[in-house]
Amino acid sequence: MMDNSNSREPVDWRLRILCQESNTSKGPVVLNPRTESYQKILVVVAERASVHDGQYVAIQRRIKGCTKEMLVDKEVTCRRSCHAYATNCHR
């Protein structure tokens, strides 16, 4: 289901929020994410997009206007590796 009511570019909520892919062979998703995890994604993407950090500009265009509550309601998923890379937890 595509929705662009609060963002400039459409978001397919069935896909992973950061990479917009569905391929499960690329790694496990974050299971039972906390609301704070969703907020962290929103903050990190906005910060990285503000300094024109690669793919985060496009991600920000997709999720602009989203709230952590919206991400919870949409049951957004994210790969562990994508989340770790975005938040620099992979070091």
BAKOL-201574 format. One line per 10 residues: their letters; for each residue x, y, z of N, C-alpha, C. Coordinates in nm, 4 decimals. Example, Ala and Ser with C-alpha at 12.3 -4.5 7.8 and 13.67 -1.06 7.14 Angstrom:
# residues 2
as) 1.3190/-0.5690/0.7800/1.2300/-0.4500/0.7800/1.3200/-0.3300/0.7800; 1.2850/-0.2250/0.7080/1.3670/-0.1060/0.7140/1.2900/0.0030/0.7870 $
***
This chain:
# residues 91
mmdnsnsrep) 0.0837/-0.1174/0.0000/0.0000/0.0000/0.0000/0.0882/0.1238/0.0000; 0.0722/0.2061/-0.1008/0.1495/0.3287/-0.1131/0.0721/0.4424/-0.0467; 0.1463/0.5347/0.0155/0.0852/0.6484/0.0820/0.1805/0.7651/0.0727; 0.1325/0.8773/0.0238/0.2183/0.9950/0.0189/0.1504/1.1155/0.0810; 0.0597/1.0931/0.1739/-0.0160/1.2012/0.2335/0.0702/1.2962/0.3144; 0.1772/1.2492/0.3757/0.2608/1.3344/0.4590/0.4039/1.3429/0.4092; 0.4307/1.2984/0.2898/0.5674/1.3022/0.2399/0.5667/1.3434/0.0939; 0.6805/1.3869/0.0460/0.6920/1.4327/-0.0906/0.7001/1.3167/-0.1881; 0.7570/1.2067/-0.1462/0.7682/1.0895/-0.2315/0.6885/0.9766/-0.1686; 0.6304/0.8907/-0.2503/0.5495/0.7822/-0.1950/0.6316/0.6816/-0.1147 $
vdwrlrilcq) 0.5669/0.6262/-0.0148/0.6284/0.5239/0.0697/0.5466/0.3968/0.0560; 0.6129/0.2871/0.0319/0.5460/0.1575/0.0334/0.5727/0.0988/0.1708; 0.4730/0.1035/0.2568/0.4886/0.0630/0.3963/0.5148/-0.0858/0.4118; 0.4903/-0.1649/0.3072/0.5187/-0.3087/0.3148/0.6676/-0.3371/0.3043; 0.7430/-0.2406/0.2504/0.8868/-0.2578/0.2335/0.9609/-0.2058/0.3563; 1.0886/-0.2394/0.3668/1.1706/-0.1895/0.4779/1.1816/-0.0382/0.4659; 1.1685/0.0316/0.5770/1.1583/0.1777/0.5753/1.2829/0.2472/0.5215; 1.4002/0.1968/0.5509/1.5216/0.2652/0.5063/1.5605/0.2301/0.3640; 1.5589/0.1039/0.3295/1.6065/0.0626/0.1970/1.4940/0.0443/0.0959; 1.3688/0.0404/0.1419/1.2528/0.0180/0.0556/1.2673/-0.1083/-0.0277 $
esntskgpvv) 1.3213/-0.2129/0.0345/1.3321/-0.3436/-0.0285/1.2531/-0.4440/0.0532; 1.2179/-0.5549/-0.0109/1.1437/-0.6585/0.0598/1.2215/-0.7879/0.0740; 1.3335/-0.7975/0.0074/1.4105/-0.9209/0.0039/1.4545/-0.9617/0.1444; 1.4016/-1.0728/0.1927/1.4357/-1.1183/0.3275/1.5704/-1.1881/0.3332; 1.6270/-1.2209/0.2180/1.7566/-1.2886/0.2184/1.8718/-1.1923/0.2486; 1.8440/-1.0648/0.2542/1.9484/-0.9660/0.2801/1.9713/-0.9404/0.4286; 1.9089/-1.0187/0.5128/1.9341/-1.0046/0.6549/1.8067/-0.9917/0.7363; 1.8199/-1.0174/0.8666/1.7025/-1.0147/0.9544/1.6548/-0.8723/0.9818; 1.5278/-0.8625/1.0144/1.4700/-0.7332/1.0501/1.4757/-0.7154/1.2015; 1.4614/-0.5913/1.2446/1.4530/-0.5616/1.3870/1.3189/-0.6168/1.4345 $
lnprtesyqk) 1.3221/-0.7046/1.5317/1.1993/-0.7639/1.5847/1.1507/-0.6831/1.7045; 1.0230/-0.6596/1.7108/0.9602/-0.5878/1.8217/1.0304/-0.4559/1.8544; 1.0422/-0.3669/1.7547/1.1096/-0.2400/1.7811/1.0326/-0.1551/1.8818; 1.1082/-0.0835/1.9632/1.0463/0.0070/2.0605/1.0123/0.1383/1.9912; 0.9199/0.2124/2.0471/0.8812/0.3418/1.9921/1.0026/0.4331/1.9808; 1.0929/0.4240/2.0765/1.2135/0.5070/2.0744/1.3010/0.4755/1.9534; 1.2977/0.3513/1.9086/1.3751/0.3130/1.7898/1.3228/0.3845/1.6659; 1.1915/0.3949/1.6563/1.1326/0.4662/1.5436/1.1715/0.6138/1.5486; 1.1669/0.6723/1.6682/1.2047/0.8132/1.6827/1.3504/0.8335/1.6439; 1.4352/0.7402/1.6835/1.5778/0.7508/1.6508/1.5985/0.7480/1.5001 $
ilvvvaeras) 1.5251/0.6619/1.4306/1.5354/0.6560/1.2844/1.4983/0.7915/1.2242; 1.3887/0.8499/1.2700/1.3457/0.9786/1.2168/1.4506/1.0873/1.2391; 1.5079/1.0905/1.3583/1.6085/1.1914/1.3919/1.7357/1.1710/1.3114; 1.7839/1.0476/1.3076/1.9090/1.0179/1.2373/1.8962/1.0464/1.0879; 1.7863/1.0067/1.0295/1.7674/1.0315/0.8857/1.7648/1.1816/0.8589; 1.6941/1.2575/0.9412/1.6882/1.4026/0.9226/1.8270/1.4652/0.9365; 1.9036/1.4214/1.0370/2.0386/1.4753/1.0568/2.1300/1.4430/0.9390; 2.1276/1.3187/0.8955/2.2164/1.2779/0.7861/2.1743/1.3431/0.6542; 2.0444/1.3590/0.6336/1.9964/1.4254/0.5121/2.0371/1.5726/0.5120; 2.0405/1.6342/0.6285/2.0741/1.7771/0.6365/2.2178/1.8060/0.5930 $
vhdgqyvaiq) 2.3033/1.7052/0.5978/2.4416/1.7219/0.5512/2.4631/1.6486/0.4178; 2.3513/1.6180/0.3514/2.3526/1.5553/0.2184/2.4300/1.4239/0.2171; 2.4056/1.3429/0.3175/2.4732/1.2141/0.3322/2.4040/1.1082/0.2458; 2.4531/1.0912/0.1263/2.4107/0.9851/0.0345/2.2618/0.9603/0.0262; 2.2233/0.8374/0.0531/2.0858/0.7918/0.0367/1.9880/0.8546/0.1352; 2.0378/0.9190/0.2391/1.9496/0.9721/0.3429/1.8672/1.0913/0.2967; 1.9116/1.1596/0.1915/1.8325/1.2679/0.1345/1.7036/1.2099/0.0761; 1.7161/1.1021/0.0003/1.5978/1.0370/-0.0588/1.5087/0.9762/0.0491; 1.5702/0.9170/0.1501/1.4912/0.8589/0.2596/1.4127/0.9690/0.3297; 1.4776/1.0821/0.3545/1.4104/1.1938/0.4209/1.2930/1.2443/0.3386 $
rrikgctkem) 1.3096/1.2488/0.2065/1.1978/1.2912/0.1217/1.0802/1.1957/0.1349; 1.1084/1.0668/0.1537/1.0008/0.9681/0.1702/0.9318/0.9807/0.3042; 1.0073/1.0025/0.4111/0.9463/0.9964/0.5449/0.9217/1.1341/0.6070; 0.9457/1.2391/0.5297/0.9213/1.3737/0.5803/0.7766/1.3844/0.6276; 0.7582/1.4360/0.7459/0.6242/1.4513/0.8017/0.5767/1.3316/0.8820; 0.6512/1.2222/0.8789/0.6133/1.1043/0.9569/0.6449/1.1267/1.1047; 0.5679/1.0635/1.1880/0.5932/1.0654/1.3314/0.6234/0.9234/1.3758; 0.6794/0.9097/1.4945/0.7065/0.7756/1.5461/0.5761/0.6979/1.5612; 0.4684/0.7666/1.5973/0.3387/0.6997/1.6110/0.2896/0.6459/1.4766; 0.3147/0.7217/1.3702/0.2763/0.6766/1.2368/0.3540/0.5510/1.1991 $
lvdkevtcrr) 0.4835/0.5497/1.2294/0.5657/0.4325/1.1984/0.5185/0.3105/1.2772; 0.4789/0.3320/1.4021/0.4257/0.2222/1.4838/0.2951/0.1724/1.4229; 0.2056/0.2650/1.3902/0.0756/0.2281/1.3331/0.0891/0.1521/1.2018; 0.1876/0.1902/1.1206/0.2090/0.1246/0.9914/0.2879/-0.0053/1.0054; 0.3306/-0.0356/1.1292/0.4106/-0.1557/1.1567/0.5331/-0.1608/1.0656; 0.6030/-0.0484/1.0596/0.7215/-0.0334/0.9761/0.8299/-0.1310/1.0200; 0.8988/-0.1860/0.9219/1.0097/-0.2759/0.9519/1.1397/-0.2167/0.8986; 1.2482/-0.2654/0.9565/1.3808/-0.2189/0.9184/1.4781/-0.3340/0.9390; 1.5685/-0.3513/0.8462/1.6721/-0.4538/0.8645/1.7667/-0.4110/0.9755; 1.8130/-0.5064/1.0518/1.9100/-0.4752/1.1575/2.0317/-0.4046/1.1013 $
schayatnch) 2.0810/-0.4540/0.9885/2.2020/-0.3949/0.9304/2.1779/-0.2506/0.8854; 2.0626/-0.2229/0.8283/2.0303/-0.0862/0.7854/2.0183/0.0062/0.9062; 1.9505/-0.0427/1.0098/1.9340/0.0374/1.1321/2.0698/0.0647/1.1961; 2.1525/-0.0373/1.2049/2.2847/-0.0213/1.2665/2.3701/0.0758/1.1860; 2.3677/0.0647/1.0548/2.4463/0.1544/0.9708/2.3968/0.2982/0.9848; 2.2663/0.3165/0.9811/2.2086/0.4517/0.9897/2.2418/0.5181/1.1227; 2.2387/0.4399/1.2283/2.2603/0.4963/1.3615/2.4044/0.4806/1.4090; 2.4914/0.4316/1.3209/2.6329/0.4101/1.3523/2.6544/0.3125/1.4665; 2.5638/0.2170/1.4805/2.5778/0.1140/1.5844/2.6593/-0.0029/1.5357; 2.7069/0.0014/1.4140/2.7821/-0.1114/1.3569/2.9296/-0.1068/1.3924 $
r) 2.9728/-0.0078/1.4636/3.1146/0.0055/1.4984/3.1452/-0.0580/1.6301 $
***
